[in-house]
Amino acid sequence: MHGARWLWLLPSLLFSLALRADPVVRIPVNDFPPWVVISEEKVDGVDVDLARDLLAYMGYEAQFMPCPWARCLKMLEFGHADMMLGLFRSPEREAFVKYVEPPYYMDPPKAFYTLAQTPLVIRSLDNLRSLTVGVIGGTLYFPDFDEADYLNKYEVTDNRVLINMLLRKRIDTFISTPVHIDLLAETMGVSEMIEKQHLDGAEASPSYMVTSRRSQYPQLHADLEKALTEWRESGRLQRRIETSLRRLHSLTQSVQNETN
């Protein structure tokens, strides 16, 4: 009887706890070491560290949802996710996402990977005309390449597949981000079997955080722009990225030492 008299307080207590809980931001992630590293145990990576810490600074909680790249974009489009990291800007994407200014990272020029000691020379898009070029479906690389419909592009869903296809000579080359492929090739033990080539005049591209136009949190975009600007101006953004890169590099070296 004594306990029953307090039951009427339970709904109010639960409501109060719900109000105090940090809002959960849904973030689709695609395996892309060192930016996103997905294993059976956890989701890790530079973007994961950054999103988790930045959102906590803003009073939000991050929920990471692993998915293939194309599906990640669809989740943003239909409001099944709230934000994502690592996107290049395009008019097509502007229809369903809002880009968070400023960009949080300048992505180095893309590279074309070929078999080691290949006679192929790739210095311009014209050099690719007679080649089969592996790409990740739904990915933007740089405008001139993305718009080059005359090229024979072979789409897959994973960069490991591209490496294996190249090694088996099922494609002539593939395009990707050097820091990612160099790390991935090292973990696969094939670093000496492939090499990268750069186009003449290749430039870095700004990489953005984005929010879904159908996000459950209308204020999220403004909150991100405010916090990201503060972090960038204070140097905290660069320190966070560099710290994560060093940590993940150390982990990779430890794994390599254990397997050698």
Protein Blocks (a to p, Z undefined) as FASTA:
>chain_A
ZZmmmmmmmmmmmmmmmmmpccddddddddddfkbccdfkbccdjklmmmmmmmmmnopa
cddddddfklmmmmmmnopafbdehiacdfklmmmpccddddfbdcddddddddehiabd
cfbfklmmmpccdddehiafbfklmmmmmbccdddfbfklmmmmmmnopafbdcddfklm
mmmmmmnopmmmpccdddehiacddddddddfkbcblklmmmmmmmmmmmmmnommmmmm
mmmmmmmmmmmmmmmmmmZZ
